[in-house]
Amino acid sequence: MEYNTKRNFLKLREYGRNVQNLVGKITEVDEDGTRNRYAHTMVELMKMINPNVKEGPEYEQKVWDDLHIISNFEMNVESPYPTPDKSILGKKPDRVRYNSNRIRFKHYGKNMELFIQKAVELDDPEEKEVAIIHIGKLMKTFFNVWNKDNVDDAVIVKNIKELSNGELTIDIEKVREGNLFESKRRPDQRNYSRDNTNSNNRNRNNNNRNRNNNNQKRRRN
């Protein structure tokens, strides 16, 4: 009985040892045309072994690369793709660098800082004020999501000034008097539905009352 520990090292486990043995036999074929034909048949067989993998150009090339890997890069075959380099084996992926950007107020996010920077670059004072008001609305919305307590407009004005390094300012009294940082909310859908239902019920009752009155008049006549 032959144990796995005494067999050759299995290159790619997903294809199994029988595929590896067949690839070894194909590599030993001397006649180029026969070897190429066997190799193409072998690739189709390897695809059938993994039917759940999505078909596509990248997958097709991967199977051919696997064929070369199983043959230890010794198979001389006319492949539709270039023969991969041996260095791909055991190659570690490039290390992903962590984002080192420091966010001053995380509940506002990095995009808000970029938005403020764009507003700082505006030259027209009116456009800049409109941008500040829009930024204030967004920041107040984000703040309320992060902290359920209602935030004072002065806090938002202060945060805008800090994030813009003092470039963006607005009169806090003007903000409070005009409720400039308050977003326009849609009417409560539940209240709308309730009012609409009550109105329909009143109309239905009035129609029933009128119908009854008409029936009583006909009987009298």
C-alpha positions as CSV (number, residue, x, y, z in Angstrom):
1,M,0.0,0.0,0.0
2,E,1.4,3.4,-1.0
3,Y,1.0,6.2,1.5
4,N,0.6,9.9,0.6
5,T,3.8,10.7,2.6
6,K,5.8,8.6,0.1
7,R,4.2,10.2,-3.0
8,N,5.3,13.3,-4.9
9,F,4.3,16.6,-3.4
10,L,0.8,17.6,-4.6
11,K,1.3,21.0,-6.3
12,L,-2.4,22.2,-6.4
13,R,-4.7,20.3,-4.1
14,E,-7.9,21.6,-5.8
15,Y,-7.2,19.4,-8.9
16,G,-6.1,16.3,-7.1
17,R,-3.3,13.8,-7.6
18,N,-4.8,12.2,-10.8
19,V,-4.6,15.5,-12.7
20,Q,-1.0,15.9,-11.5
21,N,-0.2,12.4,-12.8
22,L,-1.8,13.1,-16.2
23,V,0.0,16.4,-16.5
24,G,3.3,14.6,-15.8
25,K,2.5,12.1,-18.6
26,I,1.6,14.9,-21.0
27,T,4.9,16.7,-20.2
28,E,6.8,13.5,-21.3
29,V,5.2,13.4,-24.8
30,D,7.8,14.1,-27.4
31,E,5.6,15.0,-30.4
32,D,4.7,18.7,-30.2
33,G,1.3,18.5,-31.9
34,T,0.2,15.6,-29.7
35,R,1.4,17.3,-26.6
36,N,-0.4,20.5,-27.5
37,R,-3.6,18.7,-28.1
38,Y,-3.4,16.8,-24.9
39,A,-2.6,20.0,-23.0
40,H,-5.7,21.8,-24.4
41,T,-7.8,18.7,-23.4
42,M,-6.3,18.8,-20.0
43,V,-7.2,22.5,-19.5
44,E,-10.9,21.6,-20.4
45,L,-10.8,18.8,-17.8
46,M,-9.4,21.1,-15.2
47,K,-12.3,23.5,-15.8
48,M,-14.8,20.7,-15.4
49,I,-13.3,19.9,-12.0
50,N,-14.1,23.4,-10.8
51,P,-17.6,24.1,-12.4
52,N,-18.6,26.6,-9.8
53,V,-15.9,29.1,-10.9
54,K,-17.2,31.8,-13.2
55,E,-16.1,31.7,-16.8
56,G,-14.1,34.6,-18.1
57,P,-10.7,35.6,-19.6
58,E,-9.0,35.8,-16.2
59,Y,-10.2,32.4,-15.2
60,E,-9.1,30.9,-18.5
61,Q,-5.6,32.3,-18.0
62,K,-5.6,31.1,-14.4
63,V,-6.2,27.5,-15.5
64,W,-3.4,27.6,-18.0
65,D,-1.1,29.1,-15.3
66,D,-2.2,26.2,-13.0
67,L,-1.2,23.7,-15.7
68,H,2.3,25.2,-15.9
69,I,2.6,25.1,-12.1
70,I,1.5,21.5,-11.9
71,S,4.1,20.6,-14.6
72,N,6.7,22.5,-12.5
73,F,7.0,24.8,-15.5
74,E,8.5,22.0,-17.6
75,M,5.7,21.6,-20.1
76,N,6.6,23.0,-23.6
77,V,3.2,23.8,-25.0
78,E,1.7,26.5,-27.3
79,S,-0.5,28.3,-24.8
80,P,-2.8,31.2,-25.6
81,Y,-1.2,33.0,-22.7
82,P,2.4,33.7,-21.8
83,T,4.1,31.2,-19.5
84,P,4.1,32.6,-15.9
85,D,7.3,33.2,-14.1
86,K,8.3,30.8,-11.3
87,S,8.6,33.7,-9.0
88,I,4.8,33.8,-8.6
89,L,5.1,30.7,-6.4
90,G,5.3,31.7,-2.7
91,K,5.2,35.4,-3.6
92,K,3.7,37.4,-0.8
93,P,1.1,40.1,-1.7
94,D,2.1,43.7,-1.4
95,R,1.4,45.2,2.0
96,V,-1.6,47.4,2.1
97,R,-0.8,50.7,3.7
98,Y,-3.2,52.1,6.3
99,N,-4.7,55.5,5.7
100,S,-2.7,57.8,7.8
101,N,-4.9,60.9,7.3
102,R,-5.9,62.4,10.6
103,I,-9.5,63.3,10.9
104,R,-10.1,66.1,13.5
105,F,-13.8,65.4,14.0
106,K,-14.5,61.8,13.1
107,H,-18.3,62.2,13.4
108,Y,-18.1,64.6,10.4
109,G,-15.8,62.5,8.3
110,K,-13.0,63.3,5.9
111,N,-15.3,64.4,3.1
112,M,-16.6,67.2,5.2
113,E,-13.0,68.5,5.7
114,L,-12.5,68.4,1.9
115,F,-15.9,70.2,1.4
116,I,-14.8,72.9,3.8
117,Q,-11.4,73.3,2.0
118,K,-13.3,73.8,-1.3
119,A,-15.5,76.5,0.4
120,V,-12.3,78.3,1.6
121,E,-11.2,78.6,-2.0
122,L,-14.3,80.5,-3.1
123,D,-13.7,84.2,-3.8
124,D,-17.3,85.5,-3.9
125,P,-18.4,86.3,-0.3
126,E,-22.1,85.5,-1.1
127,E,-21.1,82.1,-2.5
128,K,-18.9,81.5,0.5
129,E,-21.8,82.2,2.9
130,V,-24.1,79.9,1.0
131,A,-21.5,77.2,1.2
132,I,-21.1,77.8,5.0
133,I,-24.8,77.5,5.5
134,H,-25.0,74.2,3.5
135,I,-22.0,72.9,5.4
136,G,-23.6,73.8,8.7
137,K,-26.8,71.9,7.8
138,L,-24.8,68.8,6.9
139,M,-22.6,69.0,10.0
140,K,-25.6,69.5,12.3
141,T,-27.2,66.4,10.7
142,F,-24.1,64.3,11.2
143,F,-23.7,65.6,14.8
144,N,-27.3,64.6,15.6
145,V,-26.7,61.1,14.2
146,W,-23.6,60.7,16.4
147,N,-25.1,62.4,19.5
148,K,-28.9,62.3,19.9
149,D,-28.8,65.5,22.0
150,N,-29.7,68.6,20.1
151,V,-26.5,70.5,19.3
152,D,-26.3,74.3,19.6
153,D,-25.6,76.2,16.5
154,A,-22.7,77.9,18.2
155,V,-20.9,74.5,18.3
156,I,-21.3,74.0,14.6
157,V,-20.1,77.6,13.9
158,K,-17.1,76.9,16.1
159,N,-16.3,73.6,14.4
160,I,-16.5,75.2,10.9
161,K,-14.1,77.9,12.0
162,E,-11.7,75.3,13.5
163,L,-11.8,73.0,10.4
164,S,-11.2,76.0,8.1
165,N,-8.4,77.4,10.2
166,G,-10.4,80.5,10.8
167,E,-11.2,81.1,7.1
168,L,-14.9,80.4,7.3
169,T,-17.0,82.4,9.8
170,I,-20.7,83.4,10.1
171,D,-22.6,85.5,12.6
172,I,-24.2,83.1,15.1
173,E,-27.1,85.5,15.7
174,K,-27.9,85.5,12.0
175,V,-27.9,81.7,12.0
176,R,-30.2,81.5,15.0
177,E,-32.7,84.1,13.8
178,G,-33.0,82.5,10.4
179,N,-32.7,78.9,11.5
180,L,-30.1,78.6,8.8
181,F,-28.7,75.3,10.0
182,E,-32.1,73.6,10.2
183,S,-32.7,71.2,7.4
184,K,-36.2,71.2,5.8
185,R,-37.9,68.1,6.8
186,R,-40.7,66.3,5.0
187,P,-44.1,66.2,6.9
188,D,-44.5,63.1,9.0
189,Q,-45.8,60.4,6.7
190,R,-47.7,58.8,9.6
191,N,-49.5,62.1,10.4
192,Y,-50.3,62.6,6.7
193,S,-51.7,59.1,6.5
194,R,-53.8,59.6,9.6
195,D,-55.2,62.9,8.5
196,N,-56.0,61.5,5.1
197,T,-57.7,58.5,6.6
198,N,-59.8,60.7,8.9
199,S,-60.8,62.9,6.0
200,N,-61.9,59.8,4.0
201,N,-63.9,58.6,6.9
202,R,-65.7,61.9,7.3
203,N,-66.5,62.0,3.6
204,R,-67.8,58.4,3.7
205,N,-70.0,59.3,6.7
206,N,-71.4,62.3,5.0
207,N,-72.2,60.3,1.9
208,N,-74.0,57.7,4.0
209,R,-76.0,60.4,5.8
210,N,-77.1,62.0,2.6
211,R,-78.1,58.7,1.1
212,N,-80.2,57.9,4.2
213,N,-81.9,61.3,4.0
214,N,-82.7,60.8,0.3
215,N,-84.2,57.4,1.0
216,Q,-86.4,58.8,3.8
217,K,-87.7,61.6,1.5
218,R,-88.7,59.0,-1.2
219,R,-90.7,57.0,1.3
220,R,-92.6,60.0,2.5
221,N,-93.5,60.9,-1.1
